[in-house]
């Protein structure tokens, strides 16, 4: 029989992680991140293409710095 207590803790942790990610996305939206000058946005009649290149690079740098700080 699986341990329901540990599974419940795992679900709570996963929910907290999703909630934190949602808060970060809201904060990024208010700061204007997601519409940076390096982001590629093409809109034609029947198609819209959006590649947040500069945003992905900035988020990658920030996460790398945070994770390196935590590891040390």
PyMOL Python script that loads the backbone (N, CA, C, O; Angstrom):
from pymol import cmd

cmd.read_pdbstr("""\
ATOM      1  N   UNK A   1       0.838  -1.179   0.000  1.00  0.00           N
ATOM      2  CA  UNK A   1       0.000   0.000   0.000  1.00  0.00           C
ATOM      3  C   UNK A   1       0.889   1.252   0.000  1.00  0.00           C
ATOM      4  O   UNK A   1       1.812   1.343   0.810  1.00  0.00           O
ATOM      5  N   UNK A   2       0.632   2.208  -0.884  1.00  0.00           N
ATOM      6  CA  UNK A   2       1.471   3.418  -0.951  1.00  0.00           C
ATOM      7  C   UNK A   2       1.270   4.290   0.293  1.00  0.00           C
ATOM      8  O   UNK A   2       0.208   4.290   0.916  1.00  0.00           O
ATOM      9  N   UNK A   3       2.304   5.012   0.621  1.00  0.00           N
ATOM     10  CA  UNK A   3       2.262   5.916   1.769  1.00  0.00           C
ATOM     11  C   UNK A   3       1.527   7.192   1.365  1.00  0.00           C
ATOM     12  O   UNK A   3       2.080   8.026   0.647  1.00  0.00           O
ATOM     13  N   UNK A   4       0.287   7.347   1.821  1.00  0.00           N
ATOM     14  CA  UNK A   4      -0.537   8.489   1.415  1.00  0.00           C
ATOM     15  C   UNK A   4      -0.038   9.807   1.997  1.00  0.00           C
ATOM     16  O   UNK A   4      -0.237  10.865   1.400  1.00  0.00           O
ATOM     17  N   UNK A   5       0.600   9.748   3.147  1.00  0.00           N
ATOM     18  CA  UNK A   5       1.095  10.982   3.761  1.00  0.00           C
ATOM     19  C   UNK A   5       2.200  11.616   2.913  1.00  0.00           C
ATOM     20  O   UNK A   5       2.197  12.826   2.687  1.00  0.00           O
ATOM     21  N   UNK A   6       3.130  10.807   2.453  1.00  0.00           N
ATOM     22  CA  UNK A   6       4.217  11.362   1.635  1.00  0.00           C
ATOM     23  C   UNK A   6       3.694  11.823   0.272  1.00  0.00           C
ATOM     24  O   UNK A   6       4.180  12.813  -0.276  1.00  0.00           O
ATOM     25  N   UNK A   7       2.712  11.113  -0.273  1.00  0.00           N
ATOM     26  CA  UNK A   7       2.110  11.531  -1.536  1.00  0.00           C
ATOM     27  C   UNK A   7       1.373  12.859  -1.364  1.00  0.00           C
ATOM     28  O   UNK A   7       1.424  13.708  -2.253  1.00  0.00           O
ATOM     29  N   UNK A   8       0.700  13.048  -0.251  1.00  0.00           N
ATOM     30  CA  UNK A   8       0.026  14.312   0.031  1.00  0.00           C
ATOM     31  C   UNK A   8       1.004  15.471   0.145  1.00  0.00           C
ATOM     32  O   UNK A   8       0.743  16.568  -0.350  1.00  0.00           O
ATOM     33  N   UNK A   9       2.143  15.218   0.810  1.00  0.00           N
ATOM     34  CA  UNK A   9       3.179  16.258   0.915  1.00  0.00           C
ATOM     35  C   UNK A   9       3.739  16.616  -0.454  1.00  0.00           C
ATOM     36  O   UNK A   9       4.006  17.783  -0.740  1.00  0.00           O
ATOM     37  N   UNK A  10       3.913  15.603  -1.298  1.00  0.00           N
ATOM     38  CA  UNK A  10       4.402  15.841  -2.651  1.00  0.00           C
ATOM     39  C   UNK A  10       3.416  16.699  -3.442  1.00  0.00           C
ATOM     40  O   UNK A  10       3.828  17.612  -4.158  1.00  0.00           O
ATOM     41  N   UNK A  11       2.132  16.416  -3.322  1.00  0.00           N
ATOM     42  CA  UNK A  11       1.118  17.210  -4.014  1.00  0.00           C
ATOM     43  C   UNK A  11       1.089  18.654  -3.514  1.00  0.00           C
ATOM     44  O   UNK A  11       0.958  19.582  -4.312  1.00  0.00           O
ATOM     45  N   UNK A  12       1.211  18.848  -2.202  1.00  0.00           N
ATOM     46  CA  UNK A  12       1.244  20.205  -1.645  1.00  0.00           C
ATOM     47  C   UNK A  12       2.468  20.974  -2.126  1.00  0.00           C
ATOM     48  O   UNK A  12       2.373  22.157  -2.454  1.00  0.00           O
ATOM     49  N   UNK A  13       3.614  20.304  -2.168  1.00  0.00           N
ATOM     50  CA  UNK A  13       4.833  20.949  -2.652  1.00  0.00           C
ATOM     51  C   UNK A  13       4.706  21.327  -4.125  1.00  0.00           C
ATOM     52  O   UNK A  13       5.105  22.419  -4.530  1.00  0.00           O
ATOM     53  N   UNK A  14       4.145  20.415  -4.925  1.00  0.00           N
ATOM     54  CA  UNK A  14       3.944  20.702  -6.348  1.00  0.00           C
ATOM     55  C   UNK A  14       2.988  21.873  -6.555  1.00  0.00           C
ATOM     56  O   UNK A  14       3.212  22.718  -7.422  1.00  0.00           O
ATOM     57  N   UNK A  15       1.927  21.923  -5.760  1.00  0.00           N
ATOM     58  CA  UNK A  15       0.979  23.036  -5.858  1.00  0.00           C
ATOM     59  C   UNK A  15       1.617  24.360  -5.472  1.00  0.00           C
ATOM     60  O   UNK A  15       1.357  25.386  -6.100  1.00  0.00           O
ATOM     61  N   UNK A  16       2.451  24.339  -4.440  1.00  0.00           N
ATOM     62  CA  UNK A  16       3.144  25.559  -4.023  1.00  0.00           C
ATOM     63  C   UNK A  16       4.111  26.022  -5.107  1.00  0.00           C
ATOM     64  O   UNK A  16       4.253  27.221  -5.348  1.00  0.00           O
ATOM     65  N   UNK A  17       4.773  25.075  -5.758  1.00  0.00           N
ATOM     66  CA  UNK A  17       5.689  25.421  -6.835  1.00  0.00           C
ATOM     67  C   UNK A  17       4.953  26.046  -8.009  1.00  0.00           C
ATOM     68  O   UNK A  17       5.428  27.027  -8.582  1.00  0.00           O
ATOM     69  N   UNK A  18       3.808  25.497  -8.374  1.00  0.00           N
ATOM     70  CA  UNK A  18       3.002  26.054  -9.468  1.00  0.00           C
ATOM     71  C   UNK A  18       2.488  27.444  -9.102  1.00  0.00           C
ATOM     72  O   UNK A  18       2.466  28.344  -9.941  1.00  0.00           O
ATOM     73  N   UNK A  19       2.075  27.615  -7.844  1.00  0.00           N
ATOM     74  CA  UNK A  19       1.618  28.927  -7.390  1.00  0.00           C
ATOM     75  C   UNK A  19       2.729  29.963  -7.433  1.00  0.00           C
ATOM     76  O   UNK A  19       2.502  31.104  -7.835  1.00  0.00           O
ATOM     77  N   UNK A  20       3.926  29.573  -7.021  1.00  0.00           N
ATOM     78  CA  UNK A  20       5.068  30.489  -7.060  1.00  0.00           C
ATOM     79  C   UNK A  20       5.412  30.857  -8.500  1.00  0.00           C
ATOM     80  O   UNK A  20       5.739  32.009  -8.786  1.00  0.00           O
ATOM     81  N   UNK A  21       5.340  29.885  -9.404  1.00  0.00           N
ATOM     82  CA  UNK A  21       5.613  30.172 -10.812  1.00  0.00           C
ATOM     83  C   UNK A  21       4.577  31.154 -11.363  1.00  0.00           C
ATOM     84  O   UNK A  21       4.916  32.038 -12.149  1.00  0.00           O
ATOM     85  N   UNK A  22       3.336  31.003 -10.959  1.00  0.00           N
ATOM     86  CA  UNK A  22       2.290  31.930 -11.391  1.00  0.00           C
ATOM     87  C   UNK A  22       2.548  33.349 -10.901  1.00  0.00           C
ATOM     88  O   UNK A  22       2.364  34.312 -11.645  1.00  0.00           O
ATOM     89  N   UNK A  23       2.973  33.476  -9.656  1.00  0.00           N
ATOM     90  CA  UNK A  23       3.285  34.800  -9.115  1.00  0.00           C
ATOM     91  C   UNK A  23       4.461  35.444  -9.850  1.00  0.00           C
ATOM     92  O   UNK A  23       4.455  36.648 -10.107  1.00  0.00           O
ATOM     93  N   UNK A  24       5.456  34.645 -10.183  1.00  0.00           N
ATOM     94  CA  UNK A  24       6.610  35.166 -10.925  1.00  0.00           C
ATOM     95  C   UNK A  24       6.170  35.645 -12.309  1.00  0.00           C
ATOM     96  O   UNK A  24       6.614  36.698 -12.767  1.00  0.00           O
ATOM     97  N   UNK A  25       5.311  34.890 -12.971  1.00  0.00           N
ATOM     98  CA  UNK A  25       4.835  35.304 -14.293  1.00  0.00           C
ATOM     99  C   UNK A  25       4.021  36.598 -14.216  1.00  0.00           C
ATOM    100  O   UNK A  25       4.136  37.456 -15.092  1.00  0.00           O
ATOM    101  N   UNK A  26       3.212  36.739 -13.187  1.00  0.00           N
ATOM    102  CA  UNK A  26       2.450  37.988 -13.006  1.00  0.00           C
ATOM    103  C   UNK A  26       3.408  39.155 -12.796  1.00  0.00           C
ATOM    104  O   UNK A  26       3.224  40.227 -13.373  1.00  0.00           O
ATOM    105  N   UNK A  27       4.431  38.944 -11.969  1.00  0.00           N
ATOM    106  CA  UNK A  27       5.419  39.996 -11.710  1.00  0.00           C
ATOM    107  C   UNK A  27       6.173  40.367 -12.979  1.00  0.00           C
ATOM    108  O   UNK A  27       6.390  41.549 -13.243  1.00  0.00           O
ATOM    109  N   UNK A  28       6.580  39.365 -13.774  1.00  0.00           N
ATOM    110  CA  UNK A  28       7.264  39.643 -15.028  1.00  0.00           C
ATOM    111  C   UNK A  28       6.377  40.449 -15.969  1.00  0.00           C
ATOM    112  O   UNK A  28       6.860  41.348 -16.657  1.00  0.00           O
ATOM    113  N   UNK A  29       5.091  40.136 -16.005  1.00  0.00           N
ATOM    114  CA  UNK A  29       4.162  40.872 -16.863  1.00  0.00           C
ATOM    115  C   UNK A  29       4.050  42.331 -16.465  1.00  0.00           C
ATOM    116  O   UNK A  29       3.961  43.207 -17.325  1.00  0.00           O
ATOM    117  N   UNK A  30       4.054  42.600 -15.160  1.00  0.00           N
ATOM    118  CA  UNK A  30       3.961  43.978 -14.678  1.00  0.00           C
ATOM    119  C   UNK A  30       5.253  44.752 -14.910  1.00  0.00           C
ATOM    120  O   UNK A  30       5.232  45.974 -15.059  1.00  0.00           O
ATOM    121  N   UNK A  31       6.379  44.036 -14.941  1.00  0.00           N
ATOM    122  CA  UNK A  31       7.667  44.689 -15.177  1.00  0.00           C
ATOM    123  C   UNK A  31       7.959  44.902 -16.657  1.00  0.00           C
ATOM    124  O   UNK A  31       8.917  45.592 -17.006  1.00  0.00           O
ATOM    125  N   UNK A  32       7.144  44.316 -17.528  1.00  0.00           N
ATOM    126  CA  UNK A  32       7.346  44.486 -18.958  1.00  0.00           C
ATOM    127  C   UNK A  32       8.227  43.423 -19.580  1.00  0.00           C
ATOM    128  O   UNK A  32       8.548  43.485 -20.766  1.00  0.00           O
ATOM    129  N   UNK A  33       8.618  42.444 -18.772  1.00  0.00           N
ATOM    130  CA  UNK A  33       9.432  41.364 -19.327  1.00  0.00           C
ATOM    131  C   UNK A  33       8.513  40.472 -20.153  1.00  0.00           C
ATOM    132  O   UNK A  33       7.437  40.090 -19.693  1.00  0.00           O
ATOM    133  N   UNK A  34       8.923  40.150 -21.335  1.00  0.00           N
ATOM    134  CA  UNK A  34       8.096  39.384 -22.253  1.00  0.00           C
ATOM    135  C   UNK A  34       7.846  40.167 -23.526  1.00  0.00           C
ATOM    136  O   UNK A  34       7.358  39.618 -24.514  1.00  0.00           O
ATOM    137  N   UNK A  35       8.172  41.425 -23.505  1.00  0.00           N
ATOM    138  CA  UNK A  35       8.068  42.296 -24.685  1.00  0.00           C
ATOM    139  C   UNK A  35       9.335  43.124 -24.814  1.00  0.00           C
ATOM    140  O   UNK A  35       9.287  44.340 -24.999  1.00  0.00           O
ATOM    141  N   UNK A  36      10.467  42.442 -24.713  1.00  0.00           N
ATOM    142  CA  UNK A  36      11.752  43.120 -24.806  1.00  0.00           C
ATOM    143  C   UNK A  36      12.136  43.350 -26.267  1.00  0.00           C
ATOM    144  O   UNK A  36      11.586  42.697 -27.153  1.00  0.00           O
ATOM    145  N   UNK A  37      13.075  44.271 -26.534  1.00  0.00           N
ATOM    146  CA  UNK A  37      13.460  44.568 -27.911  1.00  0.00           C
ATOM    147  C   UNK A  37      14.013  43.383 -28.698  1.00  0.00           C
ATOM    148  O   UNK A  37      13.908  43.372 -29.924  1.00  0.00           O
ATOM    149  N   UNK A  38      14.593  42.392 -28.039  1.00  0.00           N
ATOM    150  CA  UNK A  38      15.143  41.245 -28.742  1.00  0.00           C
ATOM    151  C   UNK A  38      14.132  40.146 -29.026  1.00  0.00           C
ATOM    152  O   UNK A  38      14.466  39.152 -29.670  1.00  0.00           O
ATOM    153  N   UNK A  39      12.903  40.312 -28.555  1.00  0.00           N
ATOM    154  CA  UNK A  39      11.860  39.319 -28.793  1.00  0.00           C
ATOM    155  C   UNK A  39      11.342  39.445 -30.222  1.00  0.00           C
ATOM    156  O   UNK A  39      11.167  40.551 -30.734  1.00  0.00           O
ATOM    157  N   UNK A  40      11.101  38.316 -30.850  1.00  0.00           N
ATOM    158  CA  UNK A  40      10.659  38.290 -32.246  1.00  0.00           C
ATOM    159  C   UNK A  40       9.138  38.128 -32.272  1.00  0.00           C
ATOM    160  O   UNK A  40       8.595  37.185 -31.697  1.00  0.00           O
ATOM    161  N   UNK A  41       8.465  39.050 -32.940  1.00  0.00           N
ATOM    162  CA  UNK A  41       7.007  39.025 -33.031  1.00  0.00           C
ATOM    163  C   UNK A  41       6.617  39.300 -34.481  1.00  0.00           C
ATOM    164  O   UNK A  41       6.868  40.384 -35.006  1.00  0.00           O
ATOM    165  N   UNK A  42       6.003  38.311 -35.120  1.00  0.00           N
ATOM    166  CA  UNK A  42       5.569  38.442 -36.511  1.00  0.00           C
ATOM    167  C   UNK A  42       4.074  38.158 -36.559  1.00  0.00           C
ATOM    168  O   UNK A  42       3.615  37.114 -36.097  1.00  0.00           O
ATOM    169  N   UNK A  43       3.324  39.093 -37.121  1.00  0.00           N
ATOM    170  CA  UNK A  43       1.884  38.907 -37.237  1.00  0.00           C
ATOM    171  C   UNK A  43       1.466  39.130 -38.689  1.00  0.00           C
ATOM    172  O   UNK A  43       1.678  40.201 -39.258  1.00  0.00           O
ATOM    173  N   UNK A  44       0.875  38.109 -39.263  1.00  0.00           N
ATOM    174  CA  UNK A  44       0.363  38.168 -40.628  1.00  0.00           C
ATOM    175  C   UNK A  44      -1.143  37.978 -40.584  1.00  0.00           C
ATOM    176  O   UNK A  44      -1.740  37.982 -39.508  1.00  0.00           O
ATOM    177  N   UNK A  45      -1.753  37.813 -41.734  1.00  0.00           N
ATOM    178  CA  UNK A  45      -3.213  37.680 -41.803  1.00  0.00           C
ATOM    179  C   UNK A  45      -3.732  36.510 -40.970  1.00  0.00           C
ATOM    180  O   UNK A  45      -4.617  36.691 -40.133  1.00  0.00           O
ATOM    181  N   UNK A  46      -3.191  35.318 -41.192  1.00  0.00           N
ATOM    182  CA  UNK A  46      -3.733  34.124 -40.553  1.00  0.00           C
ATOM    183  C   UNK A  46      -2.830  33.512 -39.488  1.00  0.00           C
ATOM    184  O   UNK A  46      -3.164  32.467 -38.929  1.00  0.00           O
ATOM    185  N   UNK A  47      -1.703  34.134 -39.200  1.00  0.00           N
ATOM    186  CA  UNK A  47      -0.757  33.517 -38.279  1.00  0.00           C
ATOM    187  C   UNK A  47      -0.068  34.576 -37.436  1.00  0.00           C
ATOM    188  O   UNK A  47       0.195  35.689 -37.892  1.00  0.00           O
ATOM    189  N   UNK A  48       0.215  34.202 -36.197  1.00  0.00           N
ATOM    190  CA  UNK A  48       0.997  35.044 -35.310  1.00  0.00           C
ATOM    191  C   UNK A  48       2.128  34.192 -34.755  1.00  0.00           C
ATOM    192  O   UNK A  48       1.887  33.098 -34.243  1.00  0.00           O
ATOM    193  N   UNK A  49       3.357  34.679 -34.850  1.00  0.00           N
ATOM    194  CA  UNK A  49       4.525  33.969 -34.366  1.00  0.00           C
ATOM    195  C   UNK A  49       5.219  34.848 -33.340  1.00  0.00           C
ATOM    196  O   UNK A  49       5.517  36.011 -33.611  1.00  0.00           O
ATOM    197  N   UNK A  50       5.476  34.293 -32.157  1.00  0.00           N
ATOM    198  CA  UNK A  50       6.145  35.038 -31.100  1.00  0.00           C
ATOM    199  C   UNK A  50       7.248  34.178 -30.502  1.00  0.00           C
ATOM    200  O   UNK A  50       6.980  33.087 -29.999  1.00  0.00           O
ATOM    201  N   UNK A  51       8.483  34.660 -30.552  1.00  0.00           N
ATOM    202  CA  UNK A  51       9.626  33.972 -29.963  1.00  0.00           C
ATOM    203  C   UNK A  51      10.305  34.942 -28.989  1.00  0.00           C
ATOM    204  O   UNK A  51      10.997  35.867 -29.414  1.00  0.00           O
ATOM    205  N   UNK A  52      10.106  34.729 -27.687  1.00  0.00           N
ATOM    206  CA  UNK A  52      10.689  35.648 -26.691  1.00  0.00           C
ATOM    207  C   UNK A  52      12.172  35.370 -26.452  1.00  0.00           C
ATOM    208  O   UNK A  52      12.558  34.927 -25.370  1.00  0.00           O
ATOM    209  N   UNK A  53      12.987  35.626 -27.449  1.00  0.00           N
ATOM    210  CA  UNK A  53      14.403  35.287 -27.410  1.00  0.00           C
ATOM    211  C   UNK A  53      15.137  36.043 -26.296  1.00  0.00           C
ATOM    212  O   UNK A  53      15.817  35.418 -25.482  1.00  0.00           O
ATOM    213  N   UNK A  54      15.016  37.350 -26.244  1.00  0.00           N
ATOM    214  CA  UNK A  54      15.710  38.140 -25.224  1.00  0.00           C
ATOM    215  C   UNK A  54      15.190  37.794 -23.830  1.00  0.00           C
ATOM    216  O   UNK A  54      15.964  37.740 -22.874  1.00  0.00           O
ATOM    217  N   UNK A  55      13.901  37.562 -23.713  1.00  0.00           N
ATOM    218  CA  UNK A  55      13.320  37.194 -22.420  1.00  0.00           C
ATOM    219  C   UNK A  55      13.872  35.856 -21.947  1.00  0.00           C
ATOM    220  O   UNK A  55      14.192  35.704 -20.768  1.00  0.00           O
ATOM    221  N   UNK A  56      13.986  34.885 -22.846  1.00  0.00           N
ATOM    222  CA  UNK A  56      14.521  33.576 -22.465  1.00  0.00           C
ATOM    223  C   UNK A  56      15.972  33.685 -22.016  1.00  0.00           C
ATOM    224  O   UNK A  56      16.378  33.003 -21.075  1.00  0.00           O
ATOM    225  N   UNK A  57      16.747  34.522 -22.666  1.00  0.00           N
ATOM    226  CA  UNK A  57      18.154  34.688 -22.295  1.00  0.00           C
ATOM    227  C   UNK A  57      18.262  35.326 -20.915  1.00  0.00           C
ATOM    228  O   UNK A  57      19.059  34.881 -20.090  1.00  0.00           O
ATOM    229  N   UNK A  58      17.475  36.356 -20.658  1.00  0.00           N
ATOM    230  CA  UNK A  58      17.521  37.034 -19.355  1.00  0.00           C
ATOM    231  C   UNK A  58      17.070  36.098 -18.239  1.00  0.00           C
ATOM    232  O   UNK A  58      17.705  36.047 -17.185  1.00  0.00           O
ATOM    233  N   UNK A  59      15.990  35.362 -18.452  1.00  0.00           N
ATOM    234  CA  UNK A  59      15.515  34.426 -17.434  1.00  0.00           C
ATOM    235  C   UNK A  59      16.553  33.328 -17.190  1.00  0.00           C
ATOM    236  O   UNK A  59      16.753  32.912 -16.048  1.00  0.00           O
ATOM    237  N   UNK A  60      17.204  32.863 -18.236  1.00  0.00           N
ATOM    238  CA  UNK A  60      18.241  31.849 -18.088  1.00  0.00           C
ATOM    239  C   UNK A  60      19.410  32.366 -17.257  1.00  0.00           C
ATOM    240  O   UNK A  60      19.925  31.648 -16.400  1.00  0.00           O
ATOM    241  N   UNK A  61      19.825  33.581 -17.499  1.00  0.00           N
ATOM    242  CA  UNK A  61      20.926  34.169 -16.729  1.00  0.00           C
ATOM    243  C   UNK A  61      20.531  34.321 -15.267  1.00  0.00           C
ATOM    244  O   UNK A  61      21.312  33.991 -14.375  1.00  0.00           O
ATOM    245  N   UNK A  62      19.321  34.819 -15.016  1.00  0.00           N
ATOM    246  CA  UNK A  62      18.855  35.017 -13.644  1.00  0.00           C
ATOM    247  C   UNK A  62      18.771  33.681 -12.903  1.00  0.00           C
ATOM    248  O   UNK A  62      19.229  33.573 -11.766  1.00  0.00           O
ATOM    249  N   UNK A  63      18.185  32.661 -13.546  1.00  0.00           N
ATOM    250  CA  UNK A  63      18.081  31.354 -12.898  1.00  0.00           C
ATOM    251  C   UNK A  63      19.454  30.730 -12.662  1.00  0.00           C
ATOM    252  O   UNK A  63      19.667  30.086 -11.635  1.00  0.00           O
ATOM    253  N   UNK A  64      20.383  30.909 -13.592  1.00  0.00           N
ATOM    254  CA  UNK A  64      21.736  30.392 -13.410  1.00  0.00           C
ATOM    255  C   UNK A  64      22.405  31.039 -12.205  1.00  0.00           C
ATOM    256  O   UNK A  64      23.035  30.348 -11.404  1.00  0.00           O
ATOM    257  N   UNK A  65      22.275  32.355 -12.068  1.00  0.00           N
ATOM    258  CA  UNK A  65      22.868  33.045 -10.916  1.00  0.00           C
ATOM    259  C   UNK A  65      22.236  32.586  -9.614  1.00  0.00           C
ATOM    260  O   UNK A  65      22.941  32.344  -8.635  1.00  0.00           O
ATOM    261  N   UNK A  66      20.911  32.461  -9.591  1.00  0.00           N
ATOM    262  CA  UNK A  66      20.220  32.038  -8.365  1.00  0.00           C
ATOM    263  C   UNK A  66      20.641  30.625  -7.972  1.00  0.00           C
ATOM    264  O   UNK A  66      20.972  30.373  -6.814  1.00  0.00           O
ATOM    265  N   UNK A  67      20.629  29.711  -8.930  1.00  0.00           N
ATOM    266  CA  UNK A  67      20.960  28.315  -8.626  1.00  0.00           C
ATOM    267  C   UNK A  67      22.425  28.159  -8.229  1.00  0.00           C
ATOM    268  O   UNK A  67      22.737  27.348  -7.357  1.00  0.00           O
ATOM    269  N   UNK A  68      23.338  28.923  -8.856  1.00  0.00           N
ATOM    270  CA  UNK A  68      24.737  28.878  -8.441  1.00  0.00           C
ATOM    271  C   UNK A  68      24.916  29.433  -7.033  1.00  0.00           C
ATOM    272  O   UNK A  68      25.744  28.939  -6.268  1.00  0.00           O
ATOM    273  N   UNK A  69      24.140  30.458  -6.692  1.00  0.00           N
ATOM    274  CA  UNK A  69      24.205  31.012  -5.336  1.00  0.00           C
ATOM    275  C   UNK A  69      23.691  30.020  -4.312  1.00  0.00           C
ATOM    276  O   UNK A  69      24.253  29.915  -3.222  1.00  0.00           O
ATOM    277  N   UNK A  70      22.637  29.292  -4.636  1.00  0.00           N
ATOM    278  CA  UNK A  70      22.062  28.306  -3.715  1.00  0.00           C
ATOM    279  C   UNK A  70      23.017  27.129  -3.527  1.00  0.00           C
ATOM    280  O   UNK A  70      23.157  26.618  -2.415  1.00  0.00           O
ATOM    281  N   UNK A  71      23.673  26.695  -4.598  1.00  0.00           N
ATOM    282  CA  UNK A  71      24.578  25.545  -4.511  1.00  0.00           C
ATOM    283  C   UNK A  71      25.801  25.804  -3.652  1.00  0.00           C
ATOM    284  O   UNK A  71      26.372  24.858  -3.108  1.00  0.00           O
ATOM    285  N   UNK A  72      26.220  27.045  -3.512  1.00  0.00           N
ATOM    286  CA  UNK A  72      27.447  27.368  -2.741  1.00  0.00           C
ATOM    287  C   UNK A  72      27.170  27.613  -1.308  1.00  0.00           C
ATOM    288  O   UNK A  72      28.091  27.893  -0.540  1.00  0.00           O
TER     289      UNK A  72
END
""", "prot")
cmd.dss("prot")
cmd.show_as("cartoon", "prot")
cmd.util.cbc("prot")
cmd.orient("prot")
